[in-house]
């Protein structure tokens, strides 16, 4: 029996309850595909707005940190020398004629802080799904590059033209927001740095297939230029053209690229004429003009010139890697994985090189690279480039350098910098 005061629902209300509308369902927490999409779009828009605001706040934090760092670095010790000169980190900003804050902005803004790199790598290593780790690293790189461009714009010289492997290495190190300046030769990169027209340069030092880059080593022997970093880039060669592989009569590329693909070319294009060019980009330009010409170049060069990919990863050595040196007066933060490069000129007598190598053994310094280079105008005499694990501030390194100075004609520390992981 119903309660005395119970009210009966009107007939039309009862009907509405039996046939609930879409609007009523939404009010009760139910959704339709259209409304769900709308809610997700709102969340995404809000997230992007928050992301932009956080990037703005991050830039402000970087600027504040750089100013604190600048004030600290410019503090004079009791002898009146700035701290960074005492540590051998290169010339002062005043000596190089650059804006006073530039060097100190560079360290943070371009990701030169090792502790920050470690924080990022720890975060990237914990990724589970979503963006690939390399993609996240590229996002960080471009954030650093944009911050650098805002706080202290940087000019960087590289062996051009655009889309050469040197250009790609420069982007890998400095990002797309840096002012990247193509020049015609490796010597020109050194000269741009030496004359102070650019803050930094990037030059190839050695390739895992073809060995040393003679032009680069020669310039280190001639000019007092420091190494402040490295980029170890995997080199993947792509065959590019307009038509099909069967139409190819000539393959154009720079001599090193042709050499690194010689076995693949002999097997797959045995009748094609191999034509050396000044750069891989120049080869791509020629392939874009002639349908019977194919180029060996980067995939990015093919995209830029509208070429088809005829074959990918045609390098004979699948571990093909070029090591690029970052040269200039950029600050280099000490890390736990440093390398130091020396230029040695030894007395031309029996056992001179062996005696020098004993010094590295005695100080337990592990050599990672040694290369001889002929002295200009001196028959059978050589410079030696030696790279080993450790930083020039380490006690063992300082002892070794002091001992070498007693035995060598010339000992020059080209730089200490963090060992990098391969990219690309």
C-alpha positions as CSV (number, residue, x, y, z in Angstrom):
1,X,0.0,0.0,0.0
2,X,1.4,3.4,-1.1
3,X,2.1,6.1,1.5
4,X,-0.8,8.5,2.0
5,X,1.2,11.6,0.8
6,X,2.8,9.9,-2.2
7,X,2.5,11.9,-5.4
8,X,1.8,10.2,-8.7
9,X,3.9,11.2,-11.6
10,X,2.1,12.9,-14.5
11,X,1.7,10.6,-17.5
12,X,4.0,12.7,-19.7
13,X,6.8,12.5,-17.1
14,X,6.5,8.8,-16.9
15,X,6.8,8.6,-20.7
16,X,9.9,10.8,-20.7
17,X,11.5,8.5,-18.1
18,X,10.7,5.5,-20.3
19,X,12.4,7.1,-23.3
20,X,15.3,9.1,-21.9
21,X,16.9,11.5,-24.4
22,X,20.7,11.8,-25.3
23,X,20.8,15.1,-23.3
24,X,19.3,13.5,-20.2
25,X,21.9,10.6,-20.5
26,X,24.8,13.2,-20.6
27,X,23.4,14.8,-17.4
28,X,23.5,11.3,-15.8
29,X,27.2,10.8,-16.7
30,X,26.7,8.8,-20.0
31,X,28.6,10.0,-23.2
32,X,28.2,9.6,-26.9
33,X,31.2,9.3,-29.3
34,X,30.8,13.0,-30.3
35,X,30.7,14.3,-26.7
36,X,33.7,12.1,-25.7
37,X,35.8,13.5,-28.6
38,X,34.8,17.0,-27.5
39,X,35.9,16.4,-23.9
40,X,39.3,14.9,-25.1
41,X,39.9,17.9,-27.4
42,X,39.2,20.3,-24.5
43,X,41.8,18.4,-22.4
44,X,44.3,18.4,-25.1
45,X,43.9,22.1,-25.7
46,X,44.3,22.7,-22.0
47,X,47.4,20.5,-21.8
48,X,49.0,22.4,-24.7
49,X,48.3,25.7,-23.1
50,X,49.9,24.5,-19.9
51,X,52.9,23.1,-21.9
52,X,53.5,26.5,-23.5
53,X,53.3,28.2,-20.2
54,X,55.7,25.7,-18.6
55,X,58.1,26.3,-21.5
56,X,57.9,30.1,-20.8
57,X,58.6,29.4,-17.1
58,X,61.5,27.1,-18.0
59,X,63.1,29.8,-20.1
60,X,62.9,32.2,-17.1
61,X,64.5,29.6,-14.9
62,X,67.3,29.1,-17.3
63,X,67.9,32.9,-17.6
64,X,68.0,33.2,-13.8
65,X,70.4,30.2,-13.5
66,X,72.7,31.7,-16.2
67,X,72.9,35.0,-14.4
68,X,73.8,33.3,-11.1
69,X,76.4,31.2,-12.9
70,X,77.8,34.3,-14.7
71,X,78.2,36.2,-11.4
72,X,79.9,33.2,-9.8
73,X,82.2,32.5,-12.8
74,X,83.3,36.2,-13.0
75,X,84.3,36.2,-9.3
76,X,88.0,36.8,-9.1
77,X,90.3,34.7,-7.0
78,X,93.1,36.2,-4.9
79,X,95.3,36.6,-7.9
80,X,92.7,38.5,-9.8
81,X,92.0,35.9,-12.4
82,X,88.5,34.7,-13.2
83,X,87.7,31.2,-12.0
84,X,87.1,29.8,-15.5
85,X,90.6,30.9,-16.6
86,X,92.1,29.1,-13.6
87,X,90.4,25.9,-14.7
88,X,91.7,26.2,-18.3
89,X,88.2,26.5,-19.8
90,X,89.3,28.9,-22.5
91,X,89.5,32.7,-23.0
92,X,87.2,35.1,-21.3
93,X,84.3,36.6,-23.1
94,X,86.0,40.0,-23.1
95,X,89.1,38.5,-24.8
96,X,86.9,37.0,-27.6
97,X,84.8,40.2,-28.0
98,X,81.5,38.5,-27.3
99,X,78.6,39.7,-25.2
100,X,79.5,39.1,-21.5
101,X,76.8,36.7,-20.7
102,X,77.0,34.6,-23.8
103,X,79.4,31.9,-22.6
104,X,77.5,31.4,-19.5
105,X,74.1,31.2,-21.2
106,X,75.6,28.6,-23.6
107,X,76.3,26.1,-20.9
108,X,72.7,25.8,-19.7
109,X,70.7,26.8,-22.7
110,X,72.4,24.4,-25.1
111,X,72.2,21.4,-22.7
112,X,75.8,21.7,-21.7
113,X,75.0,20.9,-18.0
114,X,75.9,17.3,-17.3
115,X,73.6,17.1,-14.3
116,X,70.7,18.1,-16.5
117,X,71.6,15.6,-19.1
118,X,71.6,12.9,-16.5
119,X,68.2,13.9,-15.2
120,X,66.8,13.8,-18.8
121,X,68.3,10.4,-19.5
122,X,66.9,9.0,-16.3
123,X,63.5,10.3,-17.3
124,X,63.8,8.9,-20.9
125,X,64.9,5.5,-19.6
126,X,61.7,5.1,-17.7
127,X,59.5,5.7,-20.7
128,X,56.9,3.0,-21.2
129,X,55.1,3.4,-24.5
130,X,54.3,6.7,-26.1
131,X,57.1,8.6,-27.9
132,X,60.3,6.8,-28.7
133,X,63.3,7.8,-26.6
134,X,65.2,9.3,-29.5
135,X,62.1,11.5,-30.3
136,X,62.0,12.8,-26.8
137,X,65.7,13.6,-26.9
138,X,65.1,15.6,-30.1
139,X,62.4,17.5,-28.4
140,X,64.8,18.5,-25.6
141,X,67.4,19.4,-28.2
142,X,65.0,21.9,-29.9
143,X,63.9,23.3,-26.6
144,X,67.5,24.0,-25.7
145,X,68.2,25.4,-29.2
146,X,65.2,27.8,-29.0
147,X,66.2,28.9,-25.5
148,X,69.7,29.5,-26.7
149,X,68.5,31.6,-29.6
150,X,66.4,33.7,-27.2
151,X,69.0,34.3,-24.5
152,X,72.3,34.4,-26.5
153,X,72.1,33.6,-30.2
154,X,74.9,31.4,-31.5
155,X,76.5,31.2,-34.9
156,X,78.0,27.9,-35.9
157,X,80.1,27.2,-39.1
158,X,80.0,23.8,-40.8
159,X,81.2,22.3,-44.0
160,X,78.3,22.9,-46.4
161,X,76.1,23.0,-48.3
162,X,72.8,22.3,-46.5
163,X,71.8,18.6,-45.9
164,X,75.4,17.5,-46.0
165,X,76.3,15.2,-43.1
166,X,78.2,18.0,-41.5
167,X,75.0,20.0,-41.6
168,X,73.0,17.2,-40.0
169,X,75.7,16.9,-37.3
170,X,75.4,20.6,-36.6
171,X,71.6,20.3,-36.2
172,X,72.1,17.3,-33.9
173,X,74.4,19.3,-31.6
174,X,72.9,22.8,-31.8
175,X,69.3,22.4,-33.0
176,X,67.5,24.2,-35.8
177,X,67.2,27.5,-33.9
178,X,71.0,28.1,-34.1
179,X,72.3,30.2,-36.9
180,X,74.1,27.5,-38.9
181,X,76.6,29.0,-41.4
182,X,77.7,26.8,-44.4
183,X,81.2,27.3,-45.7
184,X,83.1,25.8,-48.6
185,X,85.9,23.9,-46.8
186,X,87.1,22.5,-43.5
187,X,89.8,25.1,-43.5
188,X,87.1,27.8,-43.8
189,X,85.3,26.4,-40.7
190,X,88.6,26.8,-38.7
191,X,89.2,30.3,-40.0
192,X,85.7,31.4,-39.2
193,X,86.2,30.3,-35.6
194,X,89.7,31.7,-35.4
195,X,88.6,35.1,-36.6
196,X,85.7,35.2,-34.1
197,X,83.0,35.4,-36.8
198,X,81.3,32.4,-35.3
199,X,81.1,31.1,-31.8
200,X,81.7,27.4,-32.8
201,X,82.3,25.2,-35.7
202,X,81.8,21.5,-36.5
203,X,84.2,19.4,-38.5
204,X,84.6,15.7,-39.3
205,X,87.6,14.1,-37.5
206,X,87.5,10.4,-38.5
207,X,85.3,7.8,-40.1
208,X,85.0,4.2,-38.9
209,X,85.5,3.0,-42.6
210,X,87.9,5.5,-44.1
211,X,89.8,6.6,-41.1
212,X,91.2,10.1,-40.4
213,X,90.1,13.3,-42.0
214,X,93.4,14.8,-43.2
215,X,92.1,18.4,-43.7
216,X,90.9,18.6,-40.1
217,X,94.1,17.3,-38.5
218,X,96.1,19.6,-40.7
219,X,94.2,22.6,-39.4
220,X,94.6,21.6,-35.8
221,X,98.4,21.6,-36.4
222,X,98.2,25.1,-38.0
223,X,95.8,27.1,-35.8
224,X,95.3,27.3,-32.0
225,X,91.7,26.0,-32.0
226,X,90.2,24.0,-29.1
227,X,87.9,21.0,-29.2
228,X,84.9,21.6,-26.9
229,X,82.7,18.6,-27.8
230,X,82.0,15.8,-30.2
231,X,79.2,14.3,-32.2
232,X,79.4,10.7,-33.1
233,X,76.9,10.2,-36.0
234,X,75.9,7.0,-37.7
235,X,76.2,7.6,-41.4
236,X,73.4,5.9,-43.4
237,X,73.8,6.4,-47.2
238,X,70.8,6.5,-49.4
239,X,70.7,6.0,-53.2
240,X,68.5,8.8,-54.6
241,X,67.1,9.4,-58.1
242,X,64.2,10.4,-60.3
243,X,63.3,7.1,-61.9
244,X,64.1,3.5,-61.2
245,X,67.4,1.9,-60.3
246,X,67.4,0.2,-63.8
247,X,67.6,3.7,-65.4
248,X,70.7,4.7,-63.5
249,X,73.8,5.2,-65.7
250,X,75.9,7.3,-63.3
251,X,76.2,7.5,-59.5
252,X,77.4,10.8,-58.1
253,X,78.7,11.5,-54.6
254,X,81.7,12.8,-52.6
255,X,84.7,10.4,-52.8
256,X,84.3,9.2,-49.2
257,X,80.6,8.2,-49.7
258,X,81.5,6.3,-52.9
259,X,84.3,4.5,-51.0
260,X,82.0,3.6,-48.2
261,X,79.5,2.0,-50.6
262,X,81.8,0.5,-53.1
263,X,80.9,-3.2,-52.5
264,X,77.2,-2.4,-52.7
265,X,77.7,-0.5,-55.9
266,X,79.8,-3.3,-57.5
267,X,77.1,-5.8,-56.7
268,X,73.9,-3.8,-57.5
269,X,75.1,-1.2,-60.1
270,X,78.2,-2.8,-61.7
271,X,77.8,-0.9,-65.0
272,X,77.2,2.6,-63.5
273,X,79.9,5.2,-63.8
274,X,81.0,6.6,-60.4
275,X,81.4,10.3,-60.5
276,X,83.0,12.2,-57.5
277,X,81.4,15.5,-56.4
278,X,82.3,18.2,-53.9
279,X,79.6,17.1,-51.5
280,X,76.7,14.7,-51.2
281,X,74.3,17.6,-51.5
282,X,75.9,18.6,-54.8
283,X,75.3,15.0,-56.0
284,X,71.6,15.3,-55.0
285,X,71.3,18.5,-57.0
286,X,72.7,16.8,-60.1
287,X,70.4,13.9,-59.7
288,X,67.5,16.2,-59.5
289,X,68.5,17.6,-62.9
290,X,69.2,14.4,-64.8
291,X,67.0,11.3,-64.7
292,X,69.9,8.9,-65.4
293,X,72.0,10.2,-62.5
294,X,71.6,8.7,-59.0
295,X,73.1,10.3,-55.9
296,X,74.5,8.9,-52.7
297,X,73.4,11.3,-50.0
298,X,71.3,11.7,-46.9
299,X,67.6,11.0,-46.8
300,X,67.0,14.6,-45.9
301,X,68.8,15.7,-49.1
302,X,66.5,13.5,-51.1
303,X,63.4,15.0,-49.5
304,X,64.7,18.6,-50.1
305,X,65.3,18.0,-53.8
306,X,62.2,15.9,-54.5
307,X,64.1,12.6,-55.2
308,X,62.9,9.1,-54.9
309,X,64.6,6.6,-52.5
310,X,66.0,3.9,-54.7
311,X,67.8,2.0,-51.9
312,X,68.5,2.7,-48.2
313,X,71.4,1.9,-45.9
314,X,73.7,1.0,-48.8
315,X,76.9,1.6,-46.8
316,X,79.1,-1.5,-46.7
317,X,79.8,-1.2,-43.0
318,X,76.6,-1.1,-41.1
319,X,78.4,0.4,-38.2
320,X,79.6,3.2,-40.4
321,X,80.1,6.2,-38.1
322,X,81.8,9.6,-38.4
323,X,83.1,11.5,-35.4
324,X,82.7,15.3,-35.6
325,X,84.6,17.7,-33.4
326,X,82.9,20.7,-32.0
327,X,85.5,23.5,-32.1
328,X,85.6,26.9,-30.5
329,X,85.4,28.6,-27.1
330,X,82.2,27.0,-25.8
331,X,82.3,26.2,-22.1
332,X,82.7,22.5,-21.3
333,X,81.3,21.2,-18.1
334,X,83.3,18.4,-16.5
335,X,81.6,15.1,-16.5
336,X,82.2,11.5,-15.3
337,X,83.0,10.4,-18.8
338,X,85.5,12.8,-20.2
339,X,88.1,12.5,-22.9
340,X,91.2,14.7,-23.6
341,X,92.9,15.2,-26.9
342,X,96.6,16.2,-27.2
343,X,98.7,17.3,-30.1
344,X,102.3,16.0,-29.7
345,X,105.5,16.9,-31.6
346,X,108.3,14.6,-30.5
347,X,112.0,14.7,-31.0
348,X,113.0,12.9,-34.1
349,X,115.0,10.1,-32.6
350,X,114.7,6.3,-31.9
351,X,112.3,5.4,-29.2
352,X,110.7,8.9,-28.8
353,X,107.2,7.7,-29.4
354,X,107.7,4.6,-27.2
355,X,108.9,6.8,-24.4
356,X,105.8,9.0,-24.7
357,X,103.5,6.0,-24.6
358,X,105.1,4.7,-21.4
359,X,104.0,8.0,-19.7
360,X,100.4,7.2,-20.4
361,X,100.8,3.6,-19.1
362,X,102.5,4.8,-16.0
363,X,99.6,7.2,-15.2
364,X,97.0,4.5,-16.1
365,X,95.5,6.6,-18.8
366,X,93.6,4.5,-21.4
367,X,94.2,5.6,-25.0
368,X,91.1,5.7,-27.2
369,X,92.7,7.1,-30.4
370,X,96.2,7.8,-31.8
371,X,96.9,9.2,-35.2
372,X,100.1,10.3,-36.9
373,X,100.2,13.2,-39.3
374,X,103.1,14.3,-41.5
375,X,104.9,17.5,-40.6
376,X,104.8,19.9,-43.5
377,X,108.2,20.2,-45.2
378,X,109.8,17.6,-42.8
379,X,110.4,14.2,-44.4
380,X,109.6,11.2,-42.2
381,X,108.6,13.4,-39.3
382,X,105.2,13.4,-37.7
383,X,102.8,15.1,-35.4
384,X,100.8,12.7,-33.2
385,X,97.2,13.2,-32.1
386,X,96.5,11.3,-28.9
387,X,93.1,10.9,-27.2
388,X,92.6,9.2,-23.8
389,X,90.1,8.8,-21.1
390,X,90.2,11.5,-18.4
391,X,90.0,15.3,-18.0
392,X,92.8,17.8,-18.1
393,X,92.0,18.7,-14.5
394,X,92.5,15.2,-13.3
395,X,95.7,14.6,-11.3
396,X,96.8,11.7,-13.5
397,X,96.4,13.8,-16.6
398,X,98.3,16.8,-15.2
399,X,101.1,14.5,-14.2
400,X,101.2,12.9,-17.7
401,X,101.2,16.3,-19.5
402,X,104.0,17.6,-17.2
403,X,106.1,14.5,-18.0
404,X,105.4,14.8,-21.7
405,X,106.5,18.4,-21.8
406,X,110.0,17.3,-20.6
407,X,110.3,14.9,-23.6
408,X,108.4,16.5,-26.4
409,X,109.0,19.5,-28.6
410,X,105.4,20.5,-28.4
411,X,102.5,19.5,-26.2
412,X,99.2,21.1,-26.8
413,X,95.9,20.2,-25.1
414,X,93.3,20.5,-27.8
415,X,90.5,20.1,-25.2
416,X,88.7,18.0,-22.7
417,X,85.0,17.1,-23.3
418,X,82.4,14.6,-22.5
419,X,82.3,11.3,-24.5
420,X,79.1,11.2,-26.5
421,X,76.8,8.3,-27.5
422,X,76.3,7.6,-31.2
423,X,73.3,9.2,-32.8
424,X,71.4,8.8,-36.0
